[in-house]
Amino acid sequence: MTTSKLRNGWSLFKQALAGDSDINYTEGSIARVTILLAIPMILEMAMESVFAIVDIFFVASLGTDAVATVGLTEAVITLLYAIAIGLAMGATAMVSRRIGEKDPERASEAAGQVIWIGVFVSVIVGAIGIIFARDILLLMGASESVVATGVNYTRIMFGGCFSIVFLFLINAIFRGAGDATIAMRALWLANGINIVLDPCFIFGWGPFPELGVTGAAVATNIGRTIGFLYGLYHLIGGRGRLQLHLATMGLRIRVLWSLVRISLGGMAQFLVATASWVFLMSIVSGFGSAAVAGYTIAVRVVMFAILPAWGLSNAAATLVGQNLGAGLPERAETTTWKIAQYNALYMGLVMLLLLLLTRPIIAFFSQELEVIEYAVQCLRIFAYSLVLWGYGMAVIQAFNGAGDTMTPTWINIFCFWIVQVPLAYTLALGLGFGPLGVFWAVFVSDVLAGIVGVAFFIRGKWKLREV
């Protein structure tokens, strides 16, 4: 019996990796279709997390200023991630709903509008970042030594932002269509190239120039660009559920407005969360580069640990959208609860590992004692919130998959700006806890977001959302 289950499990795993455009995710065993969709999404997000870990691993050997550069730049560029993720929510919600309705032509129309919006965002953000790179670092509280070390890194990361935007958007289109395997492969390709090129450009291996921390930006942008071109190739000429062609690339004002309406909620949702992170980073930077470096390393480790859970939650978004499109709201709800349970189990295991191996994990990235102490404190505090965070993550993505992006936005406004930011300021500066106060404020807000998200999901109004 056990051998038979293992064989069936292995067969399901191989099927998920191979991809199958004939699978109907609105029929059959919920557990089976969840696994088939979630495995490539989990592996995709695991690869996304490797981007952050690889960069910080190599950059850490360049010193505290280099790590602080990455942390401060990442804090600001996360605002771009918020825009890209918001647009991706709209793309996934609209495409999955149309696929559930068995209308691939309208799904392709939605994808075409996503591409146009991506071009506009990339041009605006890229130009701002290139021109104001130095001012961005100074605004974040960087010292002159950090600015001198990292201004080119910041300029290149913003200048190449189109690779971030389009990798997010094209992968969101594939996920909404149920072709998660293609999105996974695009990110594998992007990440593999980044892993190879990172040390080459940072340390000047072989024929490559030695660019220091700037080399990390060059490698990352090259990898992401090739990854999104791979996805675009399959979107235009692939054999998946959805193909983009010239007839669907024209502007469709009604479709564009629907996409913008959903995406604005998604953007606001993540802008609220990430803007609070920028504020927290500015508080931490007031306690020196070691505090920033420790906080940055801990955050990167946490992101590495939770992105597989985020991938599983992305499956909830697609499955909710497709099931609502097929007129099956109860199946959408049941699927979400199952995924939330899987997430909580996974995050519980991650919490135990992080608490047991905190110091060895941090020591892998830095040997500077002050940096290690800040990072260890931060990582341990964050670990305690993971179970409820994972549970809430699944239901929040279910809202987004239903096209109800405003409910999570209001939850974020309450948890991050009414609770987290004032609490961080009070604990860190008012009561003198320093960076430790910021870490505890993050813990409180993440736990609260999970609890509130579940409470709103139970109310069920998301089932009535029109997309």
MIDOFI-308605 format. One record per residue (C-alpha): residue in one letter; chain; x, y, z. Coordinates in Angstrom, 1 decimal, decimal comma, padded with zeros to 4 digits. Example, Ala and Ser with C-alpha at 12.3 -4.5 7.8 and 13.67 -1.06 7.14 Angstrom:
<recs>
REC code unit     px     py     pz
REC    A    A  012,3 -004,5  007,8
REC    S    A  013,7 -001,1  007,1
</recs>
This chain:
<recs>
REC code unit     px     py     pz
REC    M    A  000,0  000,0  000,0
REC    T    A  002,8  002,4  000,9
REC    T    A  004,7  001,5 -002,2
REC    S    A  001,6  002,1 -004,3
REC    K    A  001,1  005,5 -002,7
REC    L    A  004,7  006,5 -003,3
REC    R    A  004,4  005,4 -007,0
REC    N    A  001,2  007,4 -007,4
REC    G    A  002,8  010,4 -005,7
REC    W    A  005,9  010,3 -007,9
REC    S    A  003,7  010,0 -011,0
REC    L    A  001,7  013,0 -009,9
REC    F    A  004,9  015,0 -009,3
REC    K    A  006,2  014,1 -012,8
REC    Q    A  002,9  015,1 -014,3
REC    A    A  003,0  018,5 -012,5
REC    L    A  006,5  019,2 -013,7
REC    A    A  005,7  018,1 -017,3
REC    G    A  002,6  020,3 -017,5
REC    D    A -000,7  019,3 -019,1
REC    S    A -002,9  021,8 -020,9
REC    D    A -005,8  019,4 -020,9
REC    I    A -006,3  019,3 -017,1
REC    N    A -009,5  020,8 -016,0
REC    Y    A -008,9  022,4 -012,5
REC    T    A -012,6  022,8 -011,8
REC    E    A -013,3  019,0 -011,8
REC    G    A -012,2  015,9 -009,9
REC    S    A -010,3  015,6 -006,7
REC    I    A -009,5  019,0 -005,1
REC    A    A -006,3  017,6 -003,5
REC    R    A -005,1  016,2 -006,9
REC    V    A -005,7  019,4 -008,9
REC    T    A -004,2  021,5 -006,1
REC    I    A -001,0  019,4 -006,1
REC    L    A -000,8  019,5 -009,9
REC    L    A -001,0  023,3 -009,9
REC    A    A  000,8  024,0 -006,7
REC    I    A  004,0  022,0 -007,4
REC    P    A  005,3  024,1 -010,3
REC    M    A  004,2  027,3 -008,4
REC    I    A  006,0  026,2 -005,3
REC    L    A  009,2  025,5 -007,3
REC    E    A  008,8  028,8 -009,1
REC    M    A  008,6  030,7 -005,9
REC    A    A  011,5  028,7 -004,5
REC    M    A  013,6  029,8 -007,5
REC    E    A  012,5  033,4 -006,9
REC    S    A  013,7  033,2 -003,3
REC    V    A  017,1  031,9 -004,5
REC    F    A  017,6  035,2 -006,4
REC    A    A  017,6  037,0 -003,1
REC    I    A  019,8  034,4 -001,3
REC    V    A  022,4  034,1 -004,0
REC    D    A  022,8  037,9 -004,3
REC    I    A  023,2  038,4 -000,6
REC    F    A  025,5  035,4 -000,2
REC    F    A  028,1  036,8 -002,7
REC    V    A  027,6  040,5 -001,8
REC    A    A  028,1  039,7  001,9
REC    S    A  031,8  039,0  001,2
REC    L    A  032,2  042,6  000,0
REC    G    A  031,5  044,1  003,5
REC    T    A  028,7  045,8  005,4
REC    D    A  028,3  048,8  003,1
REC    A    A  027,7  046,5  000,1
REC    V    A  025,0  044,5  002,0
REC    A    A  023,5  047,8  003,2
REC    T    A  023,3  049,0 -000,4
REC    V    A  021,4  045,9 -001,4
REC    G    A  019,1  046,2  001,6
REC    L    A  018,3  049,9  001,1
REC    T    A  017,8  049,5 -002,7
REC    E    A  015,7  046,5 -002,2
REC    A    A  013,5  048,3  000,3
REC    V    A  012,7  051,0 -002,3
REC    I    A  012,5  048,7 -005,4
REC    T    A  010,0  046,6 -003,4
REC    L    A  007,6  049,4 -004,3
REC    L    A  008,1  048,4 -007,9
REC    Y    A  007,5  044,8 -006,9
REC    A    A  004,2  046,0 -005,3
REC    I    A  003,1  047,5 -008,6
REC    A    A  004,2  044,4 -010,6
REC    I    A  002,5  042,1 -008,1
REC    G    A -000,7  044,2 -008,2
REC    L    A -000,8  044,0 -012,0
REC    A    A -000,1  040,3 -011,7
REC    M    A -003,1  039,9 -009,5
REC    G    A -005,3  041,5 -012,0
REC    A    A -003,8  039,4 -014,8
REC    T    A -004,3  036,1 -012,8
REC    A    A -007,8  037,0 -011,7
REC    M    A -009,0  038,0 -015,2
REC    V    A -007,3  035,2 -017,1
REC    S    A -008,3  032,5 -014,6
REC    R    A -011,9  033,7 -014,6
REC    R    A -012,1  033,6 -018,4
REC    I    A -010,4  030,2 -018,5
REC    G    A -013,0  028,9 -016,0
REC    E    A -015,7  030,2 -018,3
REC    K    A -014,0  028,4 -021,2
REC    D    A -013,4  031,6 -023,1
REC    P    A -009,6  031,6 -024,1
REC    E    A -010,1  034,4 -026,6
REC    R    A -011,1  036,9 -023,9
REC    A    A -008,4  035,5 -021,7
REC    S    A -005,9  036,4 -024,5
REC    E    A -007,4  039,9 -024,7
REC    A    A -006,8  040,4 -021,0
REC    A    A -003,2  039,2 -021,4
REC    G    A -002,6  041,8 -024,2
REC    Q    A -003,7  044,6 -022,0
REC    V    A -001,4  043,4 -019,3
REC    I    A  001,6  043,7 -021,7
REC    W    A  000,7  047,4 -022,5
REC    I    A  000,5  048,3 -018,9
REC    G    A  003,8  046,6 -018,2
REC    V    A  005,5  048,8 -020,9
REC    F    A  004,1  052,0 -019,4
REC    V    A  005,2  051,1 -015,8
REC    S    A  008,7  050,0 -016,9
REC    V    A  009,5  053,2 -018,7
REC    I    A  008,3  055,5 -015,9
REC    V    A  009,9  053,7 -013,0
REC    G    A  013,1  053,0 -015,0
REC    A    A  013,6  056,7 -015,9
REC    I    A  013,0  057,8 -012,3
REC    G    A  015,5  055,3 -010,9
REC    I    A  018,2  056,1 -013,3
REC    I    A  018,0  059,8 -012,8
REC    F    A  017,5  059,8 -009,0
REC    A    A  019,5  056,8 -007,8
REC    R    A  021,8  058,8 -005,5
REC    D    A  018,9  060,7 -004,0
REC    I    A  017,0  057,4 -003,4
REC    L    A  019,8  056,1 -001,3
REC    L    A  020,2  059,3  000,6
REC    L    A  016,5  059,5  001,3
REC    M    A  016,7  056,0  002,8
REC    G    A  019,4  057,2  005,3
REC    A    A  022,4  055,7  003,6
REC    S    A  025,8  057,0  004,7
REC    E    A  028,2  058,6  002,1
REC    S    A  030,3  055,4  002,0
REC    V    A  027,2  053,3  001,2
REC    V    A  026,2  055,8 -001,5
REC    A    A  029,7  055,7 -003,0
REC    T    A  029,7  051,9 -003,0
REC    G    A  026,1  051,3 -004,3
REC    V    A  024,8  054,1 -006,5
REC    N    A  025,6  052,2 -009,7
REC    Y    A  023,9  049,1 -008,2
REC    T    A  020,8  051,1 -007,5
REC    R    A  020,8  052,8 -010,9
REC    I    A  021,1  049,5 -012,8
REC    M    A  018,4  047,7 -010,7
REC    F    A  016,0  050,5 -011,5
REC    G    A  017,1  050,9 -015,1
REC    G    A  016,5  047,2 -015,7
REC    C    A  013,2  047,2 -014,0
REC    F    A  011,4  046,0 -017,1
REC    S    A  012,8  042,6 -016,6
REC    I    A  011,2  042,4 -013,1
REC    V    A  007,9  043,8 -014,3
REC    F    A  007,5  041,5 -017,4
REC    L    A  008,8  038,3 -015,6
REC    F    A  006,1  038,9 -013,0
REC    L    A  003,3  039,7 -015,5
REC    I    A  004,0  037,0 -018,0
REC    N    A  004,3  034,4 -015,3
REC    A    A  001,0  035,6 -013,8
REC    I    A -000,7  035,1 -017,1
REC    F    A  000,5  031,5 -017,3
REC    R    A -000,5  030,9 -013,7
REC    G    A -004,0  032,2 -014,3
REC    A    A -004,4  030,0 -017,4
REC    G    A -003,2  027,0 -015,4
REC    D    A  000,1  026,7 -017,3
REC    A    A  002,2  027,1 -014,1
REC    T    A  004,9  024,8 -015,5
REC    I    A  005,9  027,4 -018,1
REC    A    A  006,2  030,1 -015,5
REC    M    A  008,3  027,7 -013,3
REC    R    A  010,7  027,0 -016,2
REC    A    A  011,1  030,8 -017,0
REC    L    A  012,1  031,4 -013,4
REC    W    A  014,4  028,4 -013,3
REC    L    A  016,2  029,7 -016,4
REC    A    A  016,4  033,3 -015,1
REC    N    A  017,8  032,1 -011,7
REC    G    A  020,3  029,6 -013,2
REC    I    A  021,8  032,4 -015,3
REC    N    A  021,9  034,7 -012,3
REC    I    A  023,7  032,0 -010,2
REC    V    A  026,4  031,6 -012,8
REC    L    A  026,9  035,2 -013,6
REC    D    A  026,7  036,6 -010,1
REC    P    A  030,3  035,7 -009,0
REC    C    A  031,6  036,3 -012,5
REC    F    A  030,6  040,0 -012,5
REC    I    A  031,0  040,6 -008,8
REC    F    A  034,6  039,1 -008,5
REC    G    A  035,7  039,4 -012,1
REC    W    A  036,1  035,7 -012,8
REC    G    A  037,6  034,8 -016,2
REC    P    A  037,0  037,4 -018,9
REC    F    A  034,4  039,2 -016,9
REC    P    A  035,1  042,7 -015,4
REC    E    A  035,2  043,0 -011,5
REC    L    A  032,2  045,2 -010,7
REC    G    A  031,7  044,5 -007,0
REC    V    A  028,2  045,0 -005,8
REC    T    A  027,3  046,5 -009,2
REC    G    A  028,0  043,1 -010,7
REC    A    A  025,1  041,6 -008,7
REC    A    A  022,7  044,0 -010,4
REC    V    A  024,1  043,2 -013,9
REC    A    A  023,8  039,5 -013,3
REC    T    A  020,3  039,7 -011,9
REC    N    A  019,0  041,8 -014,8
REC    I    A  020,5  039,6 -017,5
REC    G    A  019,0  036,5 -015,9
REC    R    A  015,5  038,1 -015,5
REC    T    A  015,5  039,4 -019,0
REC    I    A  016,3  036,0 -020,5
REC    G    A  013,7  034,5 -018,3
REC    F    A  010,9  036,8 -019,4
REC    L    A  011,9  036,4 -023,1
REC    Y    A  011,5  032,7 -022,7
REC    G    A  008,0  033,2 -021,3
REC    L    A  007,1  035,7 -024,0
REC    Y    A  008,2  033,1 -026,6
REC    H    A  005,8  030,5 -025,2
REC    L    A  003,1  033,1 -024,8
REC    I    A  003,3  034,0 -028,5
REC    G    A  004,0  030,7 -030,1
REC    G    A  003,5  028,0 -027,4
REC    R    A  001,0  025,2 -027,1
REC    G    A -000,5  026,2 -023,8
REC    R    A -004,1  027,1 -022,9
REC    L    A -003,6  030,7 -024,0
REC    Q    A -001,7  032,3 -027,0
REC    L    A -001,1  036,0 -027,4
REC    H    A -001,4  037,2 -031,0
REC    L    A -001,7  040,5 -032,9
REC    A    A -005,5  040,4 -033,0
REC    T    A -005,7  040,5 -029,2
REC    M    A -002,9  043,0 -028,7
REC    G    A -005,0  046,0 -029,7
REC    L    A -006,2  048,3 -026,9
REC    R    A -009,5  047,1 -025,4
REC    I    A -010,7  050,0 -023,2
REC    R    A -013,3  048,0 -021,3
REC    V    A -010,9  045,1 -020,6
REC    L    A -008,1  047,5 -019,8
REC    W    A -010,3  049,4 -017,3
REC    S    A -011,4  046,1 -015,6
REC    L    A -007,8  045,1 -015,4
REC    V    A -006,7  048,5 -014,0
REC    R    A -009,6  048,4 -011,5
REC    I    A -008,6  045,0 -010,1
REC    S    A -004,9  045,8 -010,3
REC    L    A -005,2  049,2 -008,5
REC    G    A -006,5  047,3 -005,5
REC    G    A -003,6  044,8 -005,8
REC    M    A -001,1  047,6 -006,1
REC    A    A -002,5  049,5 -003,2
REC    Q    A -002,5  046,3 -001,2
REC    F    A  001,2  045,7 -001,7
REC    L    A  002,2  049,4 -001,7
REC    V    A  000,6  049,8  001,7
REC    A    A  002,6  046,8  003,0
REC    T    A  005,9  047,6  001,2
REC    A    A  005,7  051,4  002,0
REC    S    A  005,5  050,4  005,7
REC    W    A  008,6  048,2  005,1
REC    V    A  010,4  051,2  003,6
REC    F    A  009,5  053,2  006,7
REC    L    A  010,7  050,5  009,0
REC    M    A  014,0  050,2  007,1
REC    S    A  014,5  054,0  007,5
REC    I    A  014,1  053,5  011,3
REC    V    A  016,6  050,6  011,3
REC    S    A  019,1  052,6  009,3
REC    G    A  019,2  055,2  012,1
REC    F    A  021,0  052,6  014,2
REC    G    A  023,9  052,0  011,7
REC    S    A  024,9  049,8  008,8
REC    A    A  025,3  046,7  011,0
REC    A    A  021,6  046,9  012,0
REC    V    A  020,6  047,4  008,3
REC    A    A  022,8  044,5  007,2
REC    G    A  021,4  042,2  010,0
REC    Y    A  017,8  043,1  009,2
REC    T    A  018,4  042,6  005,5
REC    I    A  020,0  039,2  005,9
REC    A    A  017,1  038,0  008,2
REC    V    A  014,5  039,3  005,8
REC    R    A  016,2  037,5  002,9
REC    V    A  016,3  034,2  004,9
REC    V    A  012,6  034,5  005,8
REC    M    A  011,7  035,2  002,2
REC    F    A  013,7  032,2  001,1
REC    A    A  011,7  030,1  003,6
REC    I    A  008,2  031,4  002,9
REC    L    A  008,2  031,8 -000,9
REC    P    A  007,2  028,1 -001,4
REC    A    A  004,2  028,9  000,8
REC    W    A  003,5  031,9 -001,3
REC    G    A  003,7  029,6 -004,4
REC    L    A  001,1  027,3 -002,8
REC    S    A -001,1  030,4 -002,1
REC    N    A -000,8  031,4 -005,7
REC    A    A -002,4  028,1 -006,5
REC    A    A -005,4  029,2 -004,4
REC    A    A -005,7  032,4 -006,5
REC    T    A -005,8  030,5 -009,8
REC    L    A -008,2  027,8 -008,5
REC    V    A -010,6  030,3 -006,9
REC    G    A -010,7  032,3 -010,1
REC    Q    A -011,3  029,3 -012,4
REC    N    A -013,9  027,7 -010,0
REC    L    A -015,8  031,0 -009,8
REC    G    A -015,7  031,3 -013,5
REC    A    A -017,1  027,8 -013,8
REC    G    A -019,9  028,7 -011,3
REC    L    A -018,5  026,6 -008,4
REC    P    A -018,1  029,0 -005,4
REC    E    A -018,3  026,3 -002,8
REC    R    A -015,5  024,3 -004,5
REC    A    A -013,5  027,5 -004,5
REC    E    A -014,0  027,9 -000,8
REC    T    A -013,1  024,3  000,0
REC    T    A -010,0  024,5 -002,1
REC    T    A -008,8  027,6 -000,2
REC    W    A -009,2  025,9  003,2
REC    K    A -007,2  022,9  002,1
REC    I    A -004,4  025,1  000,8
REC    A    A -004,4  027,2  004,0
REC    Q    A -004,0  024,0  006,0
REC    Y    A -001,1  022,9  003,8
REC    N    A  000,5  026,3  004,2
REC    A    A  000,2  026,2  008,0
REC    L    A  001,8  022,8  008,2
REC    Y    A  004,7  023,9  006,0
REC    M    A  005,3  027,1  007,9
REC    G    A  005,2  025,3  011,2
REC    L    A  008,1  023,1  010,0
REC    V    A  010,0  026,2  008,8
REC    M    A  009,5  027,9  012,1
REC    L    A  011,0  024,9  014,0
REC    L    A  014,0  024,8  011,6
REC    L    A  014,7  028,6  011,9
REC    L    A  014,5  028,5  015,7
REC    L    A  016,7  025,5  016,0
REC    L    A  019,3  026,6  013,4
REC    T    A  019,2  030,4  013,7
REC    R    A  022,8  031,2  014,4
REC    P    A  024,3  028,7  011,9
REC    I    A  022,0  030,0  009,2
REC    I    A  023,0  033,6  009,8
REC    A    A  026,7  032,8  010,1
REC    F    A  026,5  031,4  006,6
REC    F    A  026,0  035,0  005,3
REC    S    A  028,1  037,1  007,6
REC    Q    A  031,0  036,7  010,1
REC    E    A  030,7  040,2  011,6
REC    L    A  029,5  039,8  015,2
REC    E    A  027,3  042,9  015,4
REC    V    A  025,6  042,0  012,1
REC    I    A  025,0  038,4  013,3
REC    E    A  023,5  039,5  016,6
REC    Y    A  020,9  041,8  014,9
REC    A    A  020,1  039,1  012,3
REC    V    A  019,7  036,4  014,9
REC    Q    A  017,3  038,5  017,0
REC    C    A  015,3  039,4  013,9
REC    L    A  015,0  035,9  012,5
REC    R    A  013,9  034,4  015,8
REC    I    A  011,1  036,9  016,3
REC    F    A  009,9  036,6  012,7
REC    A    A  009,8  032,8  013,1
REC    Y    A  007,1  032,9  015,8
REC    S    A  004,6  034,5  013,4
REC    L    A  005,0  032,0  010,5
REC    V    A  002,1  029,6  011,1
REC    L    A -000,6  032,3  011,3
REC    W    A  001,1  034,2  008,5
REC    G    A  001,0  031,1  006,3
REC    Y    A -002,7  030,5  007,0
REC    G    A -003,6  034,1  006,3
REC    M    A -001,4  034,1  003,1
REC    A    A -003,7  031,5  001,5
REC    V    A -007,0  033,2  002,2
REC    I    A -005,6  036,6  001,1
REC    Q    A -004,6  035,1 -002,2
REC    A    A -008,0  033,6 -002,5
REC    F    A -009,5  037,1 -002,3
REC    N    A -007,1  038,3 -005,0
REC    G    A -008,0  035,3 -007,3
REC    A    A -011,6  036,2 -006,9
REC    G    A -010,8  039,8 -008,0
REC    D    A -011,6  041,2 -004,6
REC    T    A -008,2  043,0 -004,2
REC    M    A -009,6  045,8 -002,0
REC    T    A -010,4  043,6  001,1
REC    P    A -006,7  042,7  001,5
REC    T    A -005,9  046,3  000,9
REC    W    A -008,0  047,5  003,9
REC    I    A -006,6  044,7  006,0
REC    N    A -003,0  045,9  005,2
REC    I    A -003,9  049,5  005,9
REC    F    A -005,1  048,5  009,3
REC    C    A -002,4  046,0  010,2
REC    F    A  000,6  047,8  008,8
REC    W    A -000,1  051,5  009,1
REC    I    A -002,5  051,7  012,0
REC    V    A -000,7  049,0  014,0
REC    Q    A  002,8  048,2  012,7
REC    V    A  004,3  051,6  011,9
REC    P    A  003,2  053,4  015,1
REC    L    A  004,2  050,4  017,2
REC    A    A  007,6  050,2  015,6
REC    Y    A  008,2  053,9  016,1
REC    T    A  007,1  053,7  019,7
REC    L    A  009,1  050,6  020,6
REC    A    A  012,2  051,5  018,7
REC    L    A  012,5  055,2  019,4
REC    G    A  010,0  056,1  022,0
REC    L    A  010,8  053,3  024,4
REC    G    A  014,4  052,8  023,4
REC    F    A  014,2  049,2  022,2
REC    G    A  016,1  050,1  019,0
REC    P    A  015,9  047,7  016,1
REC    L    A  014,4  045,0  018,4
REC    G    A  011,3  047,2  018,6
REC    V    A  010,9  047,1  014,8
REC    F    A  011,3  043,3  014,7
REC    W    A  008,5  042,9  017,3
REC    A    A  006,2  045,3  015,5
REC    V    A  006,6  043,2  012,4
REC    F    A  005,7  040,1  014,3
REC    V    A  002,5  041,7  015,8
REC    S    A  001,3  043,0  012,4
REC    D    A  001,9  039,7  010,6
REC    V    A  000,0  037,7  013,1
REC    L    A -002,8  040,2  013,1
REC    A    A -003,0  040,1  009,3
REC    G    A -003,5  036,4  009,3
REC    I    A -006,3  036,5  011,9
REC    V    A -008,2  039,3  010,3
REC    G    A -007,8  037,8  006,8
REC    V    A -009,4  034,5  007,9
REC    A    A -012,3  036,4  009,6
REC    F    A -013,1  038,3  006,4
REC    F    A -012,8  035,2  004,3
REC    I    A -015,4  033,4  006,4
REC    R    A -017,9  036,1  005,7
REC    G    A -017,9  034,9  002,0
REC    K    A -018,6  038,2  000,2
REC    W    A -015,7  037,5 -002,2
REC    K    A -017,8  034,8 -003,9
REC    L    A -020,1  037,5 -005,4
REC    R    A -017,2  039,5 -007,0
REC    E    A -017,7  040,2 -010,7
REC    V    A -014,5  040,3 -012,9
</recs>
